[in-house]
Amino acid sequence: MKPSKRLDVAWIAAGLAALSLYWVHGVLRRVGTTVDFSGGDLVYQFLPDYAYLAERMRAGSIAQWNPWQGQPFLATLLPGTFYPARLLLLFLAPQTAMHVSTVLHLGLSWLGTFLLAREVGAGRAAAALGGCLFLGIFALPNVYWSSFLEGGTWLPWAALSLLRLDRTGRARWAVALGACIGLPVLAGGYQHALYAGYGVAIFGLAEMLDTARRGHLASPRGLLLLVLAGAVALATAAPQALPTLAWSRLTIRSVQPLTDDQLDFWAFIEATTRGYRMFSPWAPASQTLVSIPVLALAVVGGLGTGRFGLVLLVATVIVVEMSLGRGGWAFPLFRVLPGFSSFRLPERLSFVFGFLFAVGAALGATRLQRGGAASKTVAGLLSAAALWCLFAPRRLESALPWTLPPSQLHGPPQLMSLVERTSRDHRTLLTGGGPVDGICPKQPGRRHVRSLEDYNPLSSRRLAGYLHGIVGKPPPEPDQPDIFVGFLPMNEPIARPEMLDMASVRTVLLRGNLPMPDRTPPFRMVGRHGSWALWQNPSAFPRAYTIERARFVADDDAALATVRSPAFDPRAEVVLTGDPPEGGARPLLDPPTDPSSLRAARIVRDDPERVGIEVDAERPAVLVLTDPIAPGWTARVDGEPAQVFAANQLGRGVLVPEGRHRVEFEYRAPGLGAGLATFAIGWGLVIAGALAARRSRGPRRAAPGVSSTSP
């Protein structure tokens, strides 16, 4: 190994060792002891998803459907089902796997930035500084959001691959570039995957505009290699991206542009204050902390390294201004640049400007270190001040899953045990919950209890309308400022208790002293937890039942309006969305002999993606399974394909003739087959091409005087 390479390896080893010591002594010993707002997603959203994913992986299955939340699992993206780090779940407890993944990605973030800074000409000490700055500005503030941290880690590696592609013209770097762009999608960082693409484009533009650095990217071969990189990125992301795109069309967060209020709900004065805090050396650590010393180093690097540095500096200024949201002059770019207007919270651009600041500061420190004694002193002082501002005040305010005792990971133990006992084979509704008081809609799933709510940005529009109907609110409009994320954030009294019955909700958790509606038989309070009251609903329908009268409506809006109507009696009929089949539905349109023909059916198989039900119908009827419907669910009656209707707007319904029958529901995530095929074909061609290229080069020639055969 060359001496220069040995020195790089020594710096890398020292840097990773310092990071490990800092994590153990500078972070874990200063972590909060309770879960606050910043850590809520990690504990209440990601941890339950990873726990469920661990169960399915250890059973040898691909987790496509989440029965506890009644929604697609793979397609909701955030769990990152196919991301390589999820393999840790095979042999580690979920919270331990999350911890190991976090530390690994902190190390990868530092290492990728170090190698990138070295590639663009930074000295070793300056490159190590750049890695630390990317950690301080982006990585450490995002340990609370697994998909953000894991997705953002690959930006330095993607930029490094692009630069080496430009300088070598080798296809392997195009493959590496494509993989690094596709991995953020697999990690669940859809927003960061978009930002990573723009971040890499900034580096490509800087390289192209600097004639002293320009290489193969400007040639026809370079363009072909970029096409190869794009194909590899698509193939890498396809198993996750295609199911997510298929599902997103039916969610409250489809790909249509957001309104200004949805993009950024901060007022101008708040944005201005955030801009001040971003560079204040006395501000506490936050998601957007940069500090003045980092800014000074980045300006020196931008102005002192030719067109390459100048492009990076201009891009940094623009991205910082965009991150201020409606308070910045660059906010109109959210409407101009493709993809930006589909995502909330402009301050999440800290991912990109943190990366640009880190590389720019490394270049600035290098330039100062190559000057005279005074210049080197300034470089040392600015570097020390930058590290001090970013790391000395650093404190993770919220507890982390791996710092909490197991008894606090699953919600209040006594309350969750009570929910488990009283809900049985039905559902629970933690209305007004969210991650409040340690209670979240995903926690019952840790005990294999179904919840009517979920907690996910890609929650279905159908669920949103149904939940709002329960509390007497109109369905949320696509352009309203507050975006529905799967649960009811308001603590409203129950206005339509029959909708609880139709969804098989056995228990309802209400915050405060809100009364339940009067009805016969009445709701019964079965327990309390602080300001929460748990009510039992004795009128909840069984999860599977048959009913002998159906009303067909044209669409979901009409179905929701019907089930919300006080005149609708769900014990006498079911609302099915769609056209009735010719001839087969005629008996269902006539009034039944018994006005209340609802009868329980027997569930004989209850797997996440397959549910088997035995039916004994005295006359033609509708089998209703109150589990939520979604594209991908199919049904068979006695082995023959049958149409699946949306039943009572939320559940699943199948027409069955009189007599005894076996009905099987089966789920396959739309887009998964095509995604896996795209991945296999794309990477198969890459591997085949690599092997062919290796064979075409032939065996290496032996050195003179050395035999190429064994003695």
C-alpha positions in Angstrom: 0.0 0.0 0.0 1.3 3.5 -0.9 2.3 5.7 2.1 -0.5 8.2 1.2 -3.1 5.4 1.3 -1.8 4.2 4.6 -2.1 7.7 6.0 -5.7 7.9 4.8 -6.5 4.5 6.4 -4.9 5.7 9.6 -7.1 8.9 9.6 -10.2 6.8 8.9 -9.4 4.4 11.7 -8.8 7.4 14.1 -12.0 9.2 12.9 -14.2 6.1 13.4 -12.7 5.4 16.8 -13.3 9.0 17.9 -16.9 8.8 16.6 -17.4 5.6 18.7 -16.1 7.3 21.8 -18.2 10.4 21.2 -21.3 8.3 20.7 -20.8 6.4 24.0 -19.6 9.2 26.2 -20.8 12.3 24.5 -24.3 11.2 23.3 -25.6 8.2 25.2 -24.7 9.7 28.6 -26.7 12.9 27.7 -29.9 11.3 26.3 -33.3 12.3 27.8 -35.1 9.8 30.0 -38.6 10.3 28.5 -40.0 10.3 25.0 -40.8 13.8 23.9 -42.0 15.1 20.5 -38.7 14.8 18.7 -38.3 11.1 19.6 -42.0 10.2 19.2 -41.7 8.9 15.6 -38.8 6.6 16.4 -40.5 5.0 19.4 -44.2 5.1 18.2 -43.9 4.7 14.5 -40.6 3.0 13.5 -40.2 0.6 16.4 -43.6 -1.1 16.0 -43.0 -1.4 12.3 -39.6 -3.0 12.8 -41.0 -5.3 15.5 -43.6 -6.6 13.0 -41.1 -6.8 10.2 -38.8 -8.9 12.5 -41.7 -11.3 13.1 -42.4 -11.8 9.4 -38.7 -12.0 8.4 -38.0 -14.7 11.0 -41.0 -16.6 9.7 -39.5 -16.5 6.2 -42.1 -14.2 4.7 -42.2 -10.8 3.0 -44.3 -8.5 5.1 -46.8 -7.1 2.6 -49.9 -6.4 4.8 -50.1 -5.1 8.3 -53.2 -6.8 9.9 -52.9 -4.8 13.2 -53.2 -1.4 11.4 -55.3 -2.8 8.5 -53.1 -1.2 5.8 -50.4 -2.2 3.3 -47.1 -2.6 5.1 -44.5 -2.9 2.3 -46.2 -0.1 0.2 -46.2 2.4 3.1 -42.5 2.8 2.5 -41.2 4.0 5.9 -40.4 0.5 7.3 -37.9 0.0 4.5 -38.7 -3.7 4.1 -36.0 -4.5 1.5 -33.3 -2.2 3.0 -30.1 -4.2 3.7 -29.9 -3.0 7.3 -33.2 -4.7 8.1 -31.3 -8.0 8.0 -30.2 -7.1 11.5 -33.8 -7.9 12.6 -33.1 -11.5 11.9 -30.9 -12.0 14.9 -31.2 -8.8 17.1 -34.1 -7.4 19.1 -35.8 -4.6 17.2 -34.5 -1.8 19.5 -31.0 -3.3 19.4 -31.1 -3.6 15.6 -32.2 0.1 15.4 -29.2 1.1 17.6 -26.7 -0.9 15.6 -28.1 0.5 12.3 -27.9 4.1 13.7 -24.2 3.7 14.7 -23.4 2.1 11.3 -25.0 4.9 9.4 -23.3 7.6 11.5 -20.0 5.9 10.6 -20.9 5.6 6.9 -21.9 9.3 6.8 -18.6 10.3 8.2 -16.6 8.0 6.0 -18.4 8.9 2.8 -17.9 12.6 3.4 -14.2 12.1 4.3 -13.5 10.1 1.1 -15.5 12.7 -1.0 -13.6 15.6 0.5 -10.3 13.8 -0.2 -11.5 13.2 -3.8 -12.1 17.0 -4.4 -8.7 17.9 -3.0 -9.2 18.5 0.7 -6.4 17.6 3.1 -6.7 14.7 5.5 -7.4 16.8 8.6 -9.8 19.0 6.6 -11.6 15.9 5.2 -12.0 14.6 8.7 -13.5 17.9 9.7 -15.9 17.8 6.8 -17.1 14.3 7.9 -17.7 15.7 11.4 -19.6 18.6 10.1 -21.9 16.4 8.1 -22.5 14.4 11.2 -23.3 17.5 13.3 -25.5 19.3 10.8 -27.4 16.4 9.4 -26.8 12.9 10.9 -27.0 13.4 14.6 -30.2 15.6 14.5 -31.8 12.9 12.4 -31.2 9.9 14.7 -34.9 10.2 15.6 -36.0 9.5 12.0 -34.5 6.2 10.8 -35.5 6.6 7.1 -34.0 10.2 7.1 -30.7 9.1 8.6 -30.4 5.9 6.5 -31.5 7.6 3.3 -29.3 10.7 3.7 -26.2 8.6 4.5 -25.8 7.7 0.8 -25.5 11.2 -0.6 -21.8 11.6 0.0 -21.2 8.1 -1.5 -23.3 9.0 -4.6 -21.4 12.2 -5.1 -18.1 10.3 -4.7 -19.2 7.7 -7.2 -20.1 10.5 -9.7 -16.7 12.2 -9.4 -14.8 8.9 -9.9 -17.1 8.1 -12.8 -16.1 11.5 -14.3 -12.4 10.9 -13.8 -12.1 7.2 -14.7 -15.0 6.6 -17.2 -15.4 3.2 -15.7 -18.8 1.4 -15.7 -18.4 0.2 -12.1 -18.7 3.7 -10.8 -21.9 4.2 -12.8 -23.2 1.1 -11.1 -22.1 2.4 -7.7 -23.8 5.7 -8.4 -27.1 4.0 -9.3 -27.0 1.9 -6.2 -26.4 4.9 -3.9 -29.3 6.8 -5.5 -31.6 3.8 -5.2 -30.8 2.8 -1.6 -32.5 5.8 0.0 -35.8 4.6 -1.5 -35.2 1.1 -0.1 -34.5 2.8 3.3 -37.9 4.5 3.2 -36.4 8.0 2.8 -38.5 9.0 -0.2 -38.0 12.7 0.5 -34.3 12.2 0.9 -34.1 10.1 -2.3 -35.4 13.2 -4.2 -33.0 15.5 -2.4 -30.1 13.1 -3.0 -30.7 13.2 -6.7 -30.5 17.0 -6.7 -27.5 17.0 -4.4 -25.6 14.7 -6.9 -26.8 16.9 -9.8 -25.2 19.9 -8.0 -21.9 18.1 -7.9 -22.1 17.0 -11.5 -22.9 20.6 -12.5 -19.9 21.9 -10.5 -17.6 19.3 -12.1 -18.8 20.1 -15.6 -18.5 23.9 -15.3 -14.9 23.7 -13.9 -12.6 23.1 -16.9 -9.8 22.0 -14.7 -11.9 19.2 -13.2 -14.1 18.2 -16.2 -13.6 14.6 -17.3 -15.7 11.9 -18.9 -19.1 13.3 -18.0 -18.9 15.6 -21.0 -18.3 12.8 -23.5 -20.8 10.5 -25.2 -19.5 7.6 -23.1 -20.1 9.6 -20.0 -23.7 10.2 -21.0 -24.2 6.5 -21.6 -22.7 5.7 -18.2 -25.1 8.2 -16.6 -28.0 6.3 -18.3 -26.6 3.1 -16.9 -26.5 4.7 -13.4 -30.1 5.7 -13.8 -31.1 2.2 -14.9 -29.3 0.7 -11.9 -31.0 3.2 -9.6 -34.5 2.3 -10.9 -33.7 -1.4 -10.7 -32.5 -1.0 -7.1 -35.5 1.0 -6.0 -38.2 -0.8 -7.9 -39.2 -3.5 -5.3 -40.1 -0.6 -3.0 -41.0 2.2 -5.3 -43.5 0.4 -7.5 -45.7 -0.9 -4.6 -45.5 2.5 -3.0 -46.5 4.4 -6.2 -49.4 2.0 -6.7 -50.7 2.5 -3.1 -50.1 6.3 -2.9 -52.9 7.0 -5.4 -55.4 6.0 -2.8 -53.8 7.7 0.2 -54.2 11.1 1.7 -50.7 11.9 0.6 -50.8 11.2 -3.1 -48.2 12.8 -5.4 -50.2 15.9 -6.2 -48.5 19.3 -5.2 -49.2 20.5 -1.7 -50.5 23.9 -0.9 -48.2 26.6 0.6 -49.7 26.0 4.1 -49.1 22.3 3.8 -45.6 22.8 2.6 -44.6 25.1 5.4 -47.0 26.1 8.2 -44.4 28.5 9.8 -45.1 32.2 9.6 -42.5 34.6 8.1 -41.2 35.7 11.5 -40.7 32.1 12.6 -38.7 31.4 9.4 -36.6 34.4 10.1 -35.9 33.3 13.6 -35.0 29.8 12.3 -32.5 31.4 9.9 -30.9 33.3 12.8 -30.7 30.2 15.0 -29.1 28.3 12.1 -25.9 30.3 12.3 -25.9 31.5 15.9 -22.9 30.0 17.8 -24.9 30.2 21.0 -28.1 28.5 19.8 -28.8 25.0 21.2 -28.4 22.1 18.8 -31.3 21.7 16.5 -32.2 20.2 13.1 -30.9 23.3 11.3 -27.8 24.3 13.3 -24.8 25.2 11.2 -22.9 27.9 13.1 -20.9 30.9 11.9 -17.5 29.2 11.8 -18.8 26.6 9.4 -20.2 29.4 7.2 -16.9 31.2 7.2 -15.0 28.1 6.2 -17.5 27.3 3.4 -17.2 30.8 2.0 -13.4 30.5 1.9 -13.7 27.1 0.2 -16.3 28.4 -2.3 -14.3 31.5 -3.3 -10.9 29.9 -3.3 -11.4 26.7 -5.3 -12.3 27.9 -8.7 -15.6 27.4 -10.5 -16.2 24.1 -8.7 -16.2 25.7 -5.3 -18.2 28.7 -6.5 -21.0 26.5 -7.8 -21.1 24.7 -4.5 -21.3 28.0 -2.6 -24.1 29.4 -4.8 -26.0 26.1 -4.4 -25.6 26.2 -0.7 -27.0 29.7 -0.4 -30.0 28.7 -2.6 -30.7 25.6 -0.6 -30.4 27.4 2.8 -32.9 30.0 1.5 -35.3 27.3 0.4 -35.1 25.6 3.8 -36.5 28.8 5.4 -39.8 28.1 3.6 -42.1 31.0 3.0 -39.8 33.3 4.8 -37.1 33.0 2.1 -36.9 34.4 -1.4 -36.1 31.0 -2.9 -39.4 29.5 -1.8 -40.9 29.8 -5.4 -38.4 27.1 -6.4 -40.6 24.6 -4.6 -43.1 25.2 -7.4 -40.5 25.1 -10.2 -38.2 22.1 -9.4 -39.9 18.8 -10.1 -40.9 16.8 -7.0 -40.3 19.5 -4.3 -43.9 20.5 -3.9 -45.0 17.0 -2.9 -43.2 17.1 0.4 -43.6 19.0 3.7 -41.3 20.9 5.9 -38.6 22.8 3.9 -36.2 22.7 6.8 -35.6 19.0 6.0 -33.3 20.4 3.3 -30.8 20.5 6.1 -29.8 17.2 4.6 -28.6 18.9 1.4 -27.1 22.1 2.8 -25.4 20.2 5.6 -23.7 18.1 3.0 -22.7 21.2 0.9 -21.5 23.0 4.0 -19.4 20.1 5.0 -17.6 19.7 1.7 -17.2 23.5 1.3 -15.8 23.8 4.8 -13.3 21.0 4.1 -12.1 22.9 1.0 -11.9 26.1 3.0 -9.9 24.6 5.8 -7.6 23.0 3.2 -7.0 26.3 1.5 -6.2 28.1 4.7 -3.9 25.3 5.9 -1.8 25.7 2.7 -1.2 29.4 3.5 1.2 31.0 5.9 1.4 30.6 9.7 -1.4 33.2 10.3 -3.6 31.4 7.7 -3.0 28.0 9.4 -3.8 29.5 12.8 -7.1 30.9 11.4 -7.9 27.5 9.9 -7.3 25.8 13.3 -9.3 28.3 15.2 -12.3 28.2 12.8 -12.2 24.4 12.8 -12.1 24.1 16.5 -14.9 26.7 16.9 -17.0 24.8 14.3 -16.7 21.5 16.1 -17.4 23.2 19.5 -20.5 24.9 18.3 -21.9 21.7 16.7 -21.0 19.1 19.3 -20.5 20.8 22.7 -24.1 21.7 23.2 -25.4 18.5 21.6 -28.0 16.7 23.7 -30.6 14.3 22.5 -33.7 15.5 24.4 -35.8 12.4 23.9 -35.2 8.9 25.0 -34.3 6.4 22.3 -35.8 2.9 21.9 -32.5 1.3 23.0 -32.2 3.6 26.1 -35.7 2.9 27.3 -36.6 -0.1 29.6 -38.6 -2.8 27.8 -41.7 -2.0 30.0 -41.9 1.4 28.3 -41.6 0.3 24.7 -45.1 -1.1 24.3 -47.2 1.6 25.9 -48.5 1.7 29.5 -48.4 -2.0 30.5 -51.6 -2.1 32.5 -53.6 -0.2 29.9 -52.3 -2.2 27.0 -53.0 -5.5 28.9 -56.5 -4.3 29.5 -57.0 -3.3 25.8 -55.7 -6.8 24.9 -58.1 -8.6 27.2 -61.2 -6.7 26.4 -60.7 -6.3 22.6 -60.1 -10.0 22.0 -60.8 -10.8 18.3 -62.2 -7.3 17.5 -60.5 -3.9 17.3 -59.6 -1.0 19.4 -59.8 2.8 18.7 -57.4 5.1 20.5 -59.2 8.2 19.4 -57.3 11.4 20.0 -54.2 9.4 20.8 -51.3 9.8 18.5 -48.0 9.7 20.3 -49.5 11.4 23.4 -48.9 10.3 27.0 -47.0 7.3 25.7 -50.0 6.0 23.8 -50.0 5.4 20.1 -52.3 3.6 17.6 -49.5 1.2 16.7 -48.9 -0.1 20.2 -51.8 -2.5 20.4 -50.2 -4.3 17.4 -47.3 -5.2 19.6 -49.8 -7.4 21.5 -51.5 -8.6 18.3 -54.6 -6.4 18.8 -56.1 -4.7 15.8 -56.4 -1.0 15.8 -58.8 1.0 13.6 -56.3 3.8 13.4 -52.8 3.7 12.0 -49.9 6.1 12.2 -48.4 6.7 8.8 -48.1 9.6 6.3 -49.3 7.2 3.5 -52.7 6.5 5.2 -55.7 5.8 3.1 -58.3 8.4 2.1 -61.0 5.8 2.8 -59.8 5.4 6.4 -59.6 9.2 6.8 -63.2 9.6 5.8 -64.4 6.8 8.0 -62.6 8.0 11.1 -63.9 11.6 10.6 -67.4 10.2 10.2 -67.2 8.5 13.6 -66.7 11.8 15.3 -69.2 13.7 13.0 -66.6 15.6 11.0 -66.6 15.9 7.2 -63.9 14.0 5.3 -60.6 15.9 5.1 -60.1 17.9 2.0 -56.9 17.4 -0.1 -55.9 21.1 0.4 -56.6 21.5 4.1 -53.5 22.6 6.1 -53.5 19.7 8.5 -52.5 16.5 6.7 -54.2 13.4 8.0 -51.6 10.8 9.2 -53.9 7.9 10.1 -55.3 8.9 13.5 -57.7 11.5 14.9 -55.6 14.2 16.5 -58.6 15.9 17.9 -60.2 14.6 21.0 -63.8 14.6 19.9 -66.8 12.8 21.3 -68.2 9.8 19.4 -71.0 11.0 17.1 -71.9 7.9 15.1 -71.4 4.8 17.4 -72.9 2.5 14.7 -69.7 3.1 12.6 -67.8 1.6 15.5 -70.0 -1.4 15.4 -69.5 -1.8 11.6 -65.8 -1.8 12.0 -65.8 -4.4 14.9 -64.4 -1.8 17.4 -64.8 -3.5 20.8 -62.9 -0.9 22.9 -62.5 2.9 22.6 -59.9 4.9 24.5 -61.0 8.5 25.0 -58.9 11.3 26.6 -60.5 13.5 29.2 -64.0 13.2 30.6 -65.9 12.9 27.3 -69.1 10.9 27.7 -70.0 8.1 25.3 -73.4 8.2 23.5 -76.4 6.7 25.2 -77.5 3.5 23.6 -78.8 0.0 24.4 -76.8 -1.9 25.5 -74.7 0.9 26.8 -71.0 1.5 26.5 -69.2 0.3 29.7 -66.1 1.9 31.2 -63.6 -0.9 31.9 -60.6 1.0 33.0 -58.7 4.3 33.4 -55.1 5.4 32.8 -54.4 8.9 33.9 -56.8 11.2 32.0 -57.7 8.4 29.7 -60.9 6.2 29.9 -61.2 2.9 28.2 -64.8 2.0 27.1 -66.1 -1.4 26.0 -68.6 -1.6 23.1 -70.9 -4.6 23.6 -72.5 -4.0 20.2 -69.4 -4.4 18.1 -70.0 -6.7 15.0 -67.9 -9.8 14.7 -65.0 -9.5 12.3 -66.7 -11.9 9.8 -70.4 -12.1 9.3 -73.1 -12.7 6.7 -76.0 -10.5 5.9 -78.8 -11.0 3.5 -79.5 -7.5 2.1 -77.2 -5.3 0.1 -77.3 -1.8 -1.2 -75.0 -1.1 -4.1 -73.6 2.5 -4.6 -71.4 4.0 -7.2 -68.3 5.1 -5.3 -66.6 5.6 -2.0 -68.2 9.0 -1.4 -71.7 7.6 -1.8 -70.8 4.7 0.5 -69.4 7.0 3.2 -72.5 9.3 3.0 -74.7 6.2 3.4 -73.0 4.7 6.4 -72.8 8.1 8.1 -76.6 8.6 7.7 -78.6 8.1 10.9 -81.3 6.3 8.8 -78.9 3.6 7.8 -79.2 0.3 9.8 -76.0 -1.8 9.4 -77.7 -4.8 11.1 -80.3 -4.9 8.3 -78.1 -4.3 5.2 -74.6 -3.8 3.9 -73.4 -1.1 1.5 -71.3 -2.4 -1.3 -69.3 -0.1 -3.6 -69.6 -1.0 -7.3 -72.1 -2.3 -9.8 -74.1 -5.4 -8.8 -73.2 -8.5 -10.9 -75.9 -9.3 -13.4 -78.4 -11.8 -12.0 -76.4 -12.8 -9.0 -77.3 -9.9 -6.8 -81.1 -10.0 -7.3 -82.0 -11.9 -4.1 -79.8 -9.4 -2.1 -81.9 -6.5 -3.2 -85.1 -7.8 -1.7 -85.9 -7.4 2.0 -84.9 -10.5 3.9 -87.3 -12.6 5.9 -85.5 -11.6 9.1 -85.0 -7.8 9.2 -81.8 -8.4 11.2 -80.1 -11.2 9.2 -76.6 -10.6 10.5 -74.9 -13.8 11.6 -71.3 -14.5 12.6 -69.1 -16.5 10.3 -66.2 -18.6 11.4 -62.6 -17.5 10.7 -60.6 -20.7 10.2 -57.4 -19.2 8.9 -56.1 -15.8 10.0 -52.7 -15.0 8.5 -51.6 -11.4 7.5 -52.0 -11.9 3.8 -54.5 -14.8 3.8 -57.8 -15.1 5.7 -60.0 -18.2 5.4 -63.7 -18.1 6.5 -66.3 -20.8 6.6 -69.9 -19.7 5.8 -73.2 -21.4 6.3 -75.9 -19.3 4.6 -79.6 -20.1 4.6 -80.1 -18.0 1.5 -77.9 -15.9 -0.8 -75.9 -13.4 1.3 -72.9 -11.2 1.5 -70.0 -12.3 3.6 -68.5 -9.2 5.2 -65.0 -9.2 6.7 -64.5 -5.9 8.5 -60.8 -5.8 7.9 -60.0 -2.8 5.7 -60.0 -3.3 1.9 -57.2 -2.2 -0.4 -56.1 -2.9 -3.9 -54.3 -6.3 -4.0 -57.0 -8.2 -2.0 -58.6 -11.0 -4.0 -61.1 -13.7 -3.0 -62.1 -17.2 -3.9 -65.4 -19.0 -3.0 -64.8 -22.7 -2.9 -61.7 -22.2 -5.0 -63.4 -20.1 -7.7 -62.5 -16.4 -8.1 -65.0 -13.9 -6.7 -65.3 -10.2 -6.8 -64.3 -8.3 -3.7 -66.5 -5.2 -2.9 -65.8 -2.4 -0.4 -68.3 -3.2 2.3 -69.7 -0.4 4.4 -67.0 1.8 2.8 -64.1 0.3 4.8 -64.3 -3.5 4.9 -64.4 -6.3 2.4 -67.5 -8.0 1.0 -68.0 -11.1 -1.1 -71.3 -12.5 -2.5 -72.0 -16.1 -1.5 -74.8 -18.5 -2.5 -76.9 -20.3 0.1 -75.3 -23.3 1.7 -71.8 -24.1 3.2 -68.9 -22.5 1.6 -65.2 -21.7 2.1 -64.1 -18.1 1.3 -60.4 -17.3 1.0 -59.1 -13.7 1.0 -55.5 -13.3 -0.3 -53.3 -10.2 -0.6 -50.5 -9.5 -3.0 -49.0 -6.0 -3.0 -49.7 -4.4 -6.4 -46.4 -3.6 -8.1 -44.3 -6.1 -6.0 -44.0 -8.7 -8.7 -43.0 -6.1 -11.3 -40.6 -4.5 -8.8 -38.8 -7.8 -8.0 -38.6 -8.7 -11.7 -37.1 -5.3 -12.5 -34.6 -5.7 -9.7 -33.6 -9.2 -10.8 -33.3 -8.3 -14.5 -31.4 -5.1 -13.8 -28.9 -6.5 -11.4 -28.7 -9.7 -13.4 -27.6 -7.7 -16.5 -25.1 -5.8 -14.4 -23.5 -9.0 -13.0 -23.6 -10.6 -16.4 -21.9 -7.6 -17.9 -19.2 -7.6 -15.2 -18.5 -11.2 -15.8 -18.3 -10.8 -19.5 -16.0 -7.9 -19.2 -13.7 -9.9 -16.9 -13.6 -12.8 -19.3 -12.8 -10.5 -22.2 -9.8 -9.2 -20.4 -8.5 -12.7 -20.0 -6.0 -13.9 -17.3 -3.5 -11.5 -16.1 0.0 -11.9 -17.5 2.6 -13.3 -15.2 5.5 -11.1 -14.4 8.8 -11.8 -16.3 10.5 -14.9 -15.0 7.5 -16.1 -13.0 5.7 -19.2 -14.1 1.9 -18.9 -14.4 1.4 -22.6 -13.6 1.8 -24.5 -10.4 5.0 -26.4 -9.9 
